[in-house]
Amino acid sequence: MVEDIGDGKRQRCGSREARRFTARLMSPTPLTGLRWTQECVRWPGTARSSCRGGALRPLSADLTQLGESRLALAVCHRDGRIRQEALRQSIRYPGLLPLVVIRCADWVAPVREHARQLLREALNVDLALDLAPLILRVGRRDTGAFGVDVLGQILRQASRGRLAVLFADPDRIVRRFAYRLATEGRLLRPAELARAAAWDQDTVVQDLCATAALTALGDEDAYEGVLPLLLSARNPRVRSAGVTALRRAGRSEQAETFLSDRSALVRACARYVIRQQGGDPAAWYRERCTAPDDPELPPGAVIGLAECGNRADAELLRPLLVHPAAGVRARAVAGLRALDCADAKQLRPLLDDPAPGVVRETATALLPSARELPADWLLERTSSERPRHVRVGAFRLLDARGGIVALRAAVGLFEDPDAKLRTWAAQSVERWHPSPDGRRGDAEVGELLDRSRHLFSDHMLRRLKWEAGVDS
């Protein structure tokens, strides 16, 4: 572009545009498939506005005469022989190394091998840190493993301070790779690994660092800088690792605090630790649930009793259905369902609960008994005057009933003020079929299907009416 066009201003900006393009390739936003092709088309060397007469200029036969911008275009050429020759010339321009990385996964073996040789010779720690996101992204291709292997060999020579740049990379794939190298090389102290496990948002990094932190611990005193970080982590997998480590640290009694954790995984680990020291988690839960009016009762203790108790413990959970805390009421419903002791008559009033979580758990518990609930009573709760969570819960139960009752409820929600509920109602009508025990030839079914005409083709509407025994 620079030499062929001959424009002084474009000569000055050619290499700058090349650097911008290669920087775009290394951005966190993936460039794959069509997006990669579009990015190459937007390259200034191929833009029609940058060529005289609005036409693309062909590449020079002598690639040694091309500048950085046009040579980058040649590296992306459809002809493998041109790509291979362009790679030979690319050593003159270090800014084209990202394109060399991409050619390391080329579908043409000679091009691929030559690019790999160039990458092996050119890559150092500084360049590896800059190119890591691109190399790891290209590494997902069938022939992209070479670049990842070379990257690992180079970065294993980097110090902890230099590798730390990748720990804060926005791409989780890069962070995973960097932490794996750090754990293999023992570059991070257990407290640093625990901090990464507690703060990083990626679950793979959390598991990797939590496991490495606990593995690296030697004596009991070292737990002081690790366990508090793990036990206070937001992610339940990290907390569960810390709870399990309490036994090895000789602090099993601290696991009692986590018997009422909000996470089922953490509660299960806490029960394991307590049992290993001879304790009885079920007795602990029963003691907490004997005071149904206790405002400090943690919801985790309620569901925990159901997780390790028996059906007789349902008598302790039923008084908690009227507890002032919504979380406790919701867990009491879930606990009764887990113990297979959910009584439809007792749970019905909770469908009007002001807390969405309680209504959601109640609807789930009542689904097996949906046909036993009064249809008119449920239909009243789909009125637009009711709170949204009450309408959703009632519709779930009506939809589970099937038959004309489900169709009547779904069509009635076509005018609901909530867009999601209207969508769910339309989907319910689209998958509706007459129940085998329903009355055929019901005129109301025909009226309801006519109101749903916009959801079906004429053929499907006639078919549904025929199944229901209704004349078209």
Secondary structure per residue as TSV (DSSP state, phi and psi in degrees):
chain	resnum	aa	ss	phi	psi
A	1	M	-	360.0	-45.4
A	2	V	H	-65.9	-49.3
A	3	E	H	-77.6	-38.9
A	4	D	H	-70.7	-39.0
A	5	I	H	-75.7	-39.9
A	6	G	-	79.5	11.3
A	7	D	-	-83.8	127.0
A	8	G	H	-61.7	-41.3
A	9	K	H	-65.2	-39.9
A	10	R	H	-71.3	-29.4
A	11	Q	H	-61.7	-38.2
A	12	R	H	-72.5	-29.4
A	13	C	H	-98.8	-5.2
A	14	G	H	-58.2	-52.4
A	15	S	H	-67.6	-32.0
A	16	R	H	-65.6	-40.4
A	17	E	H	-65.8	-35.1
A	18	A	H	-62.3	-42.0
A	19	R	H	-66.0	-37.8
A	20	R	H	-63.6	-40.0
A	21	F	H	-66.0	-46.0
A	22	T	H	-66.8	-32.5
A	23	A	H	-65.9	-35.2
A	24	R	H	-64.7	-35.6
A	25	L	H	-64.0	-30.8
A	26	M	T	-92.5	5.0
A	27	S	S	-72.0	160.4
A	28	P	S	-63.9	-22.9
A	29	T	S	-72.5	121.9
A	30	P	-	-65.7	140.4
A	31	L	-	-114.6	96.2
A	32	T	-	-132.6	154.3
A	33	G	H	55.6	-125.7
A	34	L	H	-63.4	-36.8
A	35	R	H	-63.5	-36.6
A	36	W	H	-64.2	-43.5
A	37	T	H	-62.9	-43.2
A	38	Q	H	-63.6	-36.8
A	39	E	H	-65.4	-40.8
A	40	C	H	-64.6	-37.1
A	41	V	H	-67.3	-32.7
A	42	R	T	-77.1	-6.8
A	43	W	S	-57.9	130.7
A	44	P	T	-53.5	-28.7
A	45	G	T	-69.7	-14.5
A	46	T	T	-115.8	-3.6
A	47	A	-	-68.6	137.0
A	48	R	G	-64.7	-31.4
A	49	S	G	-68.0	-17.4
A	50	S	G	-96.2	3.2
A	51	C	S	-118.7	145.1
A	52	R	G	-66.1	138.3
A	53	G	G	75.0	5.4
A	54	G	G	71.5	17.8
A	55	A	S	-119.7	150.0
A	56	L	-	-73.4	133.7
A	57	R	-	-85.7	136.4
A	58	P	-	-68.7	155.8
A	59	L	-	-67.7	146.7
A	60	S	-	-66.6	144.8
A	61	A	S	-65.9	-29.1
A	62	D	-	-98.1	99.4
A	63	L	G	-69.6	-14.9
A	64	T	G	-68.7	-15.9
A	65	Q	G	-93.1	-3.4
A	66	L	-	-82.6	146.0
A	67	G	-	-85.0	-174.4
A	68	E	H	-61.9	-42.5
A	69	S	H	-66.4	-48.3
A	70	R	H	-70.3	-31.3
A	71	L	H	-68.7	-34.4
A	72	A	H	-61.8	-38.6
A	73	L	H	-64.4	-38.7
A	74	A	H	-66.3	-35.0
A	75	V	H	-64.4	-23.4
A	76	C	T	-100.2	12.2
A	77	H	-	-66.7	152.8
A	78	R	S	-72.8	-21.4
A	79	D	S	-86.5	119.7
A	80	G	H	-61.2	-32.2
A	81	R	H	-66.5	-38.3
A	82	I	H	-69.3	-40.3
A	83	R	H	-61.0	-41.9
A	84	Q	H	-64.3	-43.4
A	85	E	H	-67.6	-37.5
A	86	A	H	-64.3	-34.9
A	87	L	H	-63.7	-38.1
A	88	R	H	-61.8	-35.9
A	89	Q	H	-83.9	-15.3
A	90	S	G	-70.1	-13.5
A	91	I	G	-65.5	-15.8
A	92	R	G	-74.1	-17.7
A	93	Y	-	-128.4	100.0
A	94	P	G	-59.5	-24.6
A	95	G	G	-66.4	-12.8
A	96	L	G	-91.9	4.2
A	97	L	H	-59.4	-34.3
A	98	P	H	-59.0	-34.8
A	99	L	H	-71.4	-31.5
A	100	V	H	-63.6	-39.5
A	101	V	H	-58.6	-44.1
A	102	I	H	-66.0	-38.4
A	103	R	H	-70.4	-14.6
A	104	C	T	-66.1	-16.8
A	105	A	T	-111.9	23.6
A	106	D	-	-62.2	150.4
A	107	W	S	-78.1	-12.7
A	108	V	S	-96.6	121.3
A	109	A	H	-58.6	-47.2
A	110	P	H	-60.4	-40.5
A	111	V	H	-64.0	-43.5
A	112	R	H	-62.8	-45.4
A	113	E	H	-66.6	-39.4
A	114	H	H	-67.1	-40.5
A	115	A	H	-64.2	-38.2
A	116	R	H	-66.2	-37.5
A	117	Q	H	-64.0	-42.1
A	118	L	H	-63.8	-42.3
A	119	L	H	-65.8	-40.8
A	120	R	H	-61.9	-38.1
A	121	E	H	-78.4	-32.2
A	122	A	H	-91.3	-26.2
A	123	L	-	-74.0	129.6
A	124	N	-	-130.1	-176.0
A	125	V	H	-63.0	-44.7
A	126	D	H	-61.1	-47.7
A	127	L	H	-67.3	-35.9
A	128	A	H	-62.4	-39.8
A	129	L	H	-64.9	-37.0
A	130	D	H	-74.3	-37.4
A	131	L	H	-93.2	-3.2
A	132	A	H	-53.6	-46.1
A	133	P	H	-59.1	-41.9
A	134	L	H	-69.7	-43.8
A	135	I	H	-61.2	-42.6
A	136	L	H	-69.0	-32.1
A	137	R	H	-71.8	-43.1
A	138	V	H	-65.6	-28.9
A	139	G	T	-63.1	-13.9
A	140	R	T	-75.5	-15.6
A	141	R	S	-72.6	163.3
A	142	D	T	-59.3	-34.6
A	143	T	T	-110.3	25.3
A	144	G	-	-100.2	4.8
A	145	A	H	-68.8	-25.8
A	146	F	H	-58.9	-47.7
A	147	G	H	-60.6	-38.1
A	148	V	H	-66.1	-39.8
A	149	D	H	-63.8	-44.3
A	150	V	H	-64.9	-41.2
A	151	L	H	-59.7	-43.5
A	152	G	H	-63.3	-40.7
A	153	Q	H	-62.8	-40.3
A	154	I	H	-72.3	-46.3
A	155	L	H	-72.6	-18.3
A	156	R	T	-67.4	-16.9
A	157	Q	T	-87.6	-9.8
A	158	A	S	-78.4	149.9
A	159	S	-	-76.9	168.0
A	160	R	H	-61.7	-39.7
A	161	G	H	-63.0	-38.7
A	162	R	H	-76.1	-36.6
A	163	L	H	-69.8	-21.6
A	164	A	H	-62.3	-20.7
A	165	V	H	-59.6	-36.6
A	166	L	H	-77.7	-18.3
A	167	F	H	-65.6	-25.7
A	168	A	T	-103.5	11.3
A	169	D	-	-65.5	139.8
A	170	P	S	-67.1	-20.0
A	171	D	-	-83.8	119.3
A	172	R	H	-65.4	-28.8
A	173	I	H	-63.7	-39.0
A	174	V	H	-66.8	-43.5
A	175	R	H	-63.7	-40.5
A	176	R	H	-60.1	-45.5
A	177	F	H	-62.7	-43.6
A	178	A	H	-66.2	-42.5
A	179	Y	H	-69.4	-31.9
A	180	R	H	-64.0	-43.2
A	181	L	H	-63.1	-40.6
A	182	A	H	-66.6	-38.9
A	183	T	H	-72.5	-37.3
A	184	E	H	-64.1	-39.4
A	185	G	T	-89.3	2.6
A	186	R	T	52.4	46.3
A	187	L	-	-85.4	-18.6
A	188	L	S	-114.3	142.6
A	189	R	-	-75.0	157.1
A	190	P	H	-54.2	-38.3
A	191	A	H	-66.0	-37.2
A	192	E	H	-67.3	-39.0
A	193	L	H	-65.9	-40.4
A	194	A	H	-64.3	-38.9
A	195	R	H	-64.8	-41.0
A	196	A	H	-64.4	-40.4
A	197	A	H	-63.8	-34.4
A	198	A	H	-79.6	-29.2
A	199	W	H	-103.9	-29.7
A	200	D	-	-67.8	147.0
A	201	Q	S	-88.9	-11.4
A	202	D	-	-90.8	129.6
A	203	T	H	-67.5	-31.7
A	204	V	H	-66.1	-44.0
A	205	V	H	-63.9	-39.9
A	206	Q	H	-60.9	-48.9
A	207	D	H	-63.6	-43.9
A	208	L	H	-61.2	-48.7
A	209	C	H	-72.9	-37.1
A	210	A	H	-64.5	-44.2
A	211	T	H	-64.2	-43.3
A	212	A	H	-65.7	-38.3
A	213	A	H	-63.4	-43.0
A	214	L	H	-73.8	-32.5
A	215	T	H	-67.9	-34.0
A	216	A	H	-78.6	-11.0
A	217	L	-	-72.5	138.5
A	218	G	-	-108.3	-57.0
A	219	D	S	-113.6	171.6
A	220	E	G	-65.9	-33.4
A	221	D	G	-65.0	-28.9
A	222	A	G	-67.6	-18.3
A	223	Y	G	-67.1	-21.3
A	224	E	G	-58.8	-36.2
A	225	G	G	-90.9	-2.8
A	226	V	T	-114.6	-52.0
A	227	L	H	-59.2	-43.7
A	228	P	H	-57.9	-36.3
A	229	L	H	-68.7	-42.4
A	230	L	H	-69.6	-41.5
A	231	L	H	-71.0	-21.1
A	232	S	T	-100.4	6.8
A	233	A	-	-67.8	151.5
A	234	R	S	-75.3	-35.3
A	235	N	S	-75.5	130.1
A	236	P	H	-66.0	-28.6
A	237	R	H	-65.9	-38.1
A	238	V	H	-69.5	-43.1
A	239	R	H	-62.3	-40.2
A	240	S	H	-64.3	-35.6
A	241	A	H	-63.7	-40.9
A	242	G	H	-66.4	-39.8
A	243	V	H	-64.4	-43.7
A	244	T	H	-62.1	-34.5
A	245	A	H	-71.9	-15.1
A	246	L	H	-60.1	-35.1
A	247	R	H	-65.4	-44.7
A	248	R	H	-66.8	-29.3
A	249	A	T	-81.7	-2.2
A	250	G	T	74.7	27.3
A	251	R	-	-125.5	43.2
A	252	S	G	-59.2	-28.7
A	253	E	G	-64.3	-24.8
A	254	Q	G	-70.4	-18.8
A	255	A	G	-66.5	-20.4
A	256	E	G	-59.7	-32.2
A	257	T	G	-62.2	-28.9
A	258	F	G	-96.3	5.2
A	259	L	G	-64.6	-24.1
A	260	S	G	-108.9	23.7
A	261	D	-	-61.6	155.7
A	262	R	S	-72.7	-15.5
A	263	S	S	-99.5	133.5
A	264	A	H	-64.5	-34.9
A	265	L	H	-64.4	-44.8
A	266	V	H	-65.4	-41.6
A	267	R	H	-61.5	-41.5
A	268	A	H	-63.9	-40.6
A	269	C	H	-65.9	-39.2
A	270	A	H	-64.1	-40.7
A	271	R	H	-63.8	-38.1
A	272	Y	H	-60.7	-46.8
A	273	V	H	-63.9	-41.9
A	274	I	H	-63.7	-42.4
A	275	R	H	-65.6	-34.0
A	276	Q	H	-65.6	-25.1
A	277	Q	T	-98.4	10.9
A	278	G	T	92.4	7.6
A	279	G	-	-83.7	171.9
A	280	D	-	-125.0	97.6
A	281	P	H	-61.0	-35.8
A	282	A	H	-61.3	-40.4
A	283	A	H	-64.5	-38.0
A	284	W	H	-62.7	-44.1
A	285	Y	H	-64.9	-42.6
A	286	R	H	-61.8	-39.0
A	287	E	H	-63.5	-37.3
A	288	R	H	-72.5	-31.9
A	289	C	H	-91.3	1.7
A	290	T	T	-77.0	-13.9
A	291	A	-	-109.2	89.7
A	292	P	T	-67.2	-16.7
A	293	D	T	-98.8	5.6
A	294	D	-	-68.9	113.4
A	295	P	T	-68.9	-16.9
A	296	E	T	-92.7	4.5
A	297	L	-	-64.4	119.8
A	298	P	-	-76.5	137.5
A	299	P	H	-58.4	-31.8
A	300	G	H	-63.4	-28.5
A	301	A	H	-70.6	-30.5
A	302	V	H	-70.4	-50.8
A	303	I	H	-72.2	-27.7
A	304	G	H	-62.9	-36.1
A	305	L	H	-62.6	-39.9
A	306	A	H	-69.3	-30.5
A	307	E	H	-71.3	-30.6
A	308	C	H	-123.3	3.0
A	309	G	-	-94.1	-159.9
A	310	N	-	-133.2	-179.6
A	311	R	G	-62.2	-26.6
A	312	A	G	-64.9	-23.4
A	313	D	G	-73.8	-7.9
A	314	A	H	-61.0	-27.4
A	315	E	H	-65.6	-26.6
A	316	L	H	-80.6	-24.3
A	317	L	H	-86.2	-31.5
A	318	R	G	-61.2	-41.3
A	319	P	G	-63.0	-20.7
A	320	L	G	-79.0	-5.1
A	321	L	G	-66.3	-17.6
A	322	V	G	-113.7	19.6
A	323	H	-	-64.5	145.7
A	324	P	S	-65.1	-22.9
A	325	A	S	-88.3	127.5
A	326	A	H	-63.1	-37.0
A	327	G	H	-62.3	-37.9
A	328	V	H	-68.3	-43.4
A	329	R	H	-60.6	-43.7
A	330	A	H	-63.4	-42.5
A	331	R	H	-70.5	-30.3
A	332	A	H	-65.3	-41.8
A	333	V	H	-63.3	-45.9
A	334	A	H	-62.6	-36.8
A	335	G	H	-66.5	-41.3
A	336	L	H	-64.2	-37.2
A	337	R	H	-66.5	-41.2
A	338	A	H	-64.1	-32.4
A	339	L	T	-87.3	2.0
A	340	D	T	58.9	41.8
A	341	C	-	-125.5	24.2
A	342	A	-	-76.4	121.1
A	343	D	-	-100.9	117.4
A	344	A	H	-59.2	-41.0
A	345	K	H	-63.7	-37.1
A	346	Q	H	-76.6	-30.5
A	347	L	H	-88.4	-18.9
A	348	R	G	-50.8	-45.9
A	349	P	G	-60.1	-23.7
A	350	L	G	-74.4	-8.6
A	351	L	G	-68.3	-16.7
A	352	D	G	-101.0	12.2
A	353	D	-	-63.8	142.3
A	354	P	S	-70.5	-13.5
A	355	A	S	-93.9	122.4
A	356	P	H	-58.0	-36.4
A	357	G	H	-63.8	-36.6
A	358	V	H	-68.1	-44.4
A	359	V	H	-64.6	-38.9
A	360	R	H	-62.7	-45.9
A	361	E	H	-66.4	-36.4
A	362	T	H	-66.3	-43.8
A	363	A	H	-61.9	-39.4
A	364	T	H	-63.9	-41.8
A	365	A	H	-68.8	-29.1
A	366	L	H	-89.8	-6.4
A	367	L	G	-55.5	-43.1
A	368	P	G	-63.9	-20.0
A	369	S	G	-108.6	20.1
A	370	A	G	-60.1	-37.9
A	371	R	G	-70.5	-17.8
A	372	E	G	-86.6	-12.8
A	373	L	S	-83.1	145.7
A	374	P	-	-63.6	125.9
A	375	A	H	-64.3	-43.4
A	376	D	H	-63.7	-38.2
A	377	W	H	-62.9	-39.7
A	378	L	H	-71.1	-39.2
A	379	L	H	-62.2	-34.5
A	380	E	H	-59.1	-32.6
A	381	R	T	-83.4	-0.4
A	382	T	T	-95.4	3.2
A	383	S	S	-66.0	147.6
A	384	S	T	-65.6	-14.0
A	385	E	T	-76.1	-18.4
A	386	R	S	-81.9	156.5
A	387	P	-	-61.9	154.6
A	388	R	H	-58.2	-45.0
A	389	H	H	-65.7	-28.5
A	390	V	H	-71.2	-42.2
A	391	R	H	-62.3	-40.9
A	392	V	H	-64.8	-46.2
A	393	G	H	-62.1	-43.8
A	394	A	H	-65.3	-39.7
A	395	F	H	-67.0	-36.6
A	396	R	H	-56.7	-42.7
A	397	L	H	-72.5	-38.7
A	398	L	H	-66.4	-39.4
A	399	D	H	-65.0	-35.5
A	400	A	H	-69.7	-25.2
A	401	R	H	-67.4	-37.6
A	402	G	-	74.1	-172.2
A	403	G	H	71.6	-162.6
A	404	I	H	-67.3	-27.8
A	405	V	H	-62.8	-45.2
A	406	A	H	-64.6	-41.0
A	407	L	H	-64.9	-41.6
A	408	R	H	-62.4	-42.6
A	409	A	H	-66.9	-42.4
A	410	A	H	-65.9	-44.5
A	411	V	H	-64.9	-35.5
A	412	G	H	-65.3	-22.7
A	413	L	G	-90.5	3.9
A	414	F	G	-60.6	-27.0
A	415	E	G	-102.6	14.5
A	416	D	-	-63.9	143.6
A	417	P	S	-68.2	-17.8
A	418	D	-	-92.1	125.3
A	419	A	H	-64.8	-41.1
A	420	K	H	-65.1	-40.5
A	421	L	H	-66.7	-36.7
A	422	R	H	-62.4	-40.3
A	423	T	H	-64.8	-44.2
A	424	W	H	-62.3	-37.3
A	425	A	H	-65.1	-43.4
A	426	A	H	-63.2	-40.7
A	427	Q	H	-65.0	-35.4
A	428	S	H	-64.7	-41.2
A	429	V	H	-66.2	-39.1
A	430	E	H	-64.3	-30.8
A	431	R	T	-100.2	9.1
A	432	W	-	-74.5	142.1
A	433	H	-	-142.0	149.7
A	434	P	-	-60.3	140.2
A	435	S	-	-74.8	146.4
A	436	P	T	-59.3	-31.1
A	437	D	T	-94.7	8.0
A	438	G	S	-79.6	162.5
A	439	R	-	-81.4	124.0
A	440	R	T	-79.2	151.4
A	441	G	T	78.2	19.2
A	442	D	-	-72.2	120.7
A	443	A	H	-63.7	-30.4
A	444	E	H	-63.2	-34.4
A	445	V	H	-62.0	-43.2
A	446	G	H	-61.8	-40.7
A	447	E	H	-65.4	-42.7
A	448	L	H	-65.7	-39.5
A	449	L	H	-67.9	-35.0
A	450	D	H	-64.2	-36.4
A	451	R	H	-69.0	-18.4
A	452	S	T	-102.0	17.5
A	453	R	G	-57.0	-32.3
A	454	H	G	-67.8	-11.9
A	455	L	G	-92.7	-11.5
A	456	F	S	-127.7	156.7
A	457	S	-	-77.2	166.0
A	458	D	H	-60.5	-38.6
A	459	H	H	-64.2	-46.7
A	460	M	H	-66.1	-35.9
A	461	L	H	-66.2	-43.4
A	462	R	H	-63.0	-38.0
A	463	R	H	-64.9	-44.0
A	464	L	H	-63.0	-41.1
A	465	K	H	-66.3	-36.8
A	466	W	H	-64.8	-40.4
A	467	E	H	-62.6	-36.3
A	468	A	H	-84.2	-3.5
A	469	G	T	74.1	28.7
A	470	V	-	-108.6	135.6
A	471	D	-	-69.8	141.3
A	472	S	-	-72.6	360.0
